[in-house]
Amino acid sequence: MREETRRWIAADKRHAWHPFTAQGEWTDPGHEPLVIVRGEGPWLWDSEGRRYLDGNSSIWTNIHGHAHPAINAAITAQLDAIAHSSYLGFANPRASELAGRLCGFFPDGTLERVFFSDDGSTAVEVAMKMSLQFRMQTGEPERTRFAAFVNGYHGDTMGAAALGGVDRFFERFRRFGPGVDFVETVAQLDPANLNAVVIEPLIQGVNEMRPWPDGMLAELRDWCDRHDVLLILDEVMTGFGRTGTMFACQQEEVIPDFLCLAKGLSGGYLPLGATLTTGRIYDAFLGGPEQAFYYGHSFTANPLACAAALASLGLFESEQTLERLPAKVEHLGRLLADLARDHEEVVEVRQRGLITGIELREGLGLSVCLKAREHGLLTRPIRDTVVLMPPLCVGMGELELAVGAIRKALAEA
Ligand SMILES: *Cc1c(COP(=O)(O)O)cnc(C)c1O
């Protein structure tokens, strides 16, 4: 191991604390964490000079690849102008342009306002608080309950965590948040005092990449309309092409009352969240200071992040990202079907677009991912489901390498 790698790991183990990590295991002298130092396209390099395919898009964030010249140039140009200015009391050019671009994906008179924040959790917090205040300002203050789906994931800040349906993460904190009904199907929803329903459309991520049945999202929109319940779509993972369309909700022609975006919004380059909403919601906040939405973060609408987001949206056009997806989605599906056929350790393959979960027999998830590293694929399991969710720029050969690495790892594990 290189001397500097040794130094970085020692400092990490002495002073840093990692997310969702059993620190006792992390700091064990036998654990040698990878130190990622560079990226290019769908590839990552560690401090020892080893190259890996970024098999989970750096936790579901990266879209067009790392160090993309167009995104780097947009960030650099913005950096030369100004890195950050306050959005409290001032506008900034990149945020103005980005708000317009985001609303432009939806029909006129639907989602037409963008509230910026910092990440996926805060994009969900914004939707929660906005929906509650909307009820207060439209004569229904008793509608304070939320409904969420069992095993759903919406982030880790206190409000978003209260909506989290994954017991092993959220059970201990849920009682500190708002009242939430957890359901498994639309039929189980109860409209009494219900303010809003939140869902990860088309596929649940943290729940081991589990797709919803076709038509379920449209059915939910229908139910919400009938009971005047607000629909919050958490597209933090599914947004920006992951499921094959720019946004997952477009596949069932559903327009939510709130659309939460983050992760891929900036191409996965910088933290940025956005909550889109309708004129109906927005209008309830017009008027004097008593009607204002008292919410914001210091780095709201950060110009560097907005510049990265605009460049990322530009690449969807110049690189025809969505047009080139179906062939990749199909190729990956075929490779995984072959894998499942050849290895009885594969329990199930689940796929929506370029999001896949490969469920393995119990106890194999982590060991297969660690072995796959030695064959050039970097990813993480969720329990025993290996997540394969490469950046959308991935090539056919790179998909073959990724599935080949899992194949070799399965043979060895
Ligand atoms: C990652 C994720 C979040 C949380 O986003 P952060 O940027 O990590 O706060 C919320 N919802 C979904 C569906 C996610 O995948």
Ligand as a Chemical Component Dictionary entry (heavy atoms), coordinates in Angstrom:
data_LIG
# 
_chem_comp.id                   LIG 
_chem_comp.type                 NON-POLYMER 
_chem_comp.pdbx_formal_charge   0 
_chem_comp.three_letter_code    LIG 
# 
loop_
_chem_comp_atom.comp_id 
_chem_comp_atom.atom_id 
_chem_comp_atom.alt_atom_id 
_chem_comp_atom.type_symbol 
_chem_comp_atom.charge 
_chem_comp_atom.model_Cartn_x 
_chem_comp_atom.model_Cartn_y 
_chem_comp_atom.model_Cartn_z 
_chem_comp_atom.pdbx_ordinal 
LIG C1 C1 C 0 -31.284 8.980  -1.751 1  
LIG C2 C2 C 0 -32.727 9.171  -1.606 2  
LIG C3 C3 C 0 -33.256 10.163 -0.772 3  
LIG C4 C4 C 0 -32.392 11.027 0.079  4  
LIG O1 O1 O 0 -31.566 11.863 -0.679 5  
LIG P1 P1 P 0 -30.245 12.490 -0.016 6  
LIG O2 O2 O 0 -29.694 13.361 -1.087 7  
LIG O3 O3 O 0 -29.367 11.336 0.321  8  
LIG O4 O4 O 0 -30.673 13.244 1.187  9  
LIG C5 C5 C 0 -34.621 10.320 -0.729 10 
LIG N1 N1 N 0 -35.431 9.546  -1.454 11 
LIG C6 C6 C 0 -34.970 8.592  -2.266 12 
LIG C7 C7 C 0 -35.934 7.774  -3.073 13 
LIG C8 C8 C 0 -33.610 8.351  -2.366 14 
LIG O5 O5 O 0 -33.145 7.372  -3.139 15 
# 
loop_
_chem_comp_bond.comp_id 
_chem_comp_bond.atom_id_1 
_chem_comp_bond.atom_id_2 
_chem_comp_bond.value_order 
_chem_comp_bond.pdbx_ordinal 
LIG C1 C2 SING 1  
LIG C2 C3 SING 2  
LIG C2 C8 DOUB 3  
LIG C3 C4 SING 4  
LIG C3 C5 DOUB 5  
LIG C4 O1 SING 6  
LIG O1 P1 SING 7  
LIG P1 O2 DOUB 8  
LIG P1 O3 SING 9  
LIG P1 O4 SING 10 
LIG C5 N1 SING 11 
LIG N1 C6 DOUB 12 
LIG C6 C7 SING 13 
LIG C6 C8 SING 14 
LIG C8 O5 SING 15 
# 
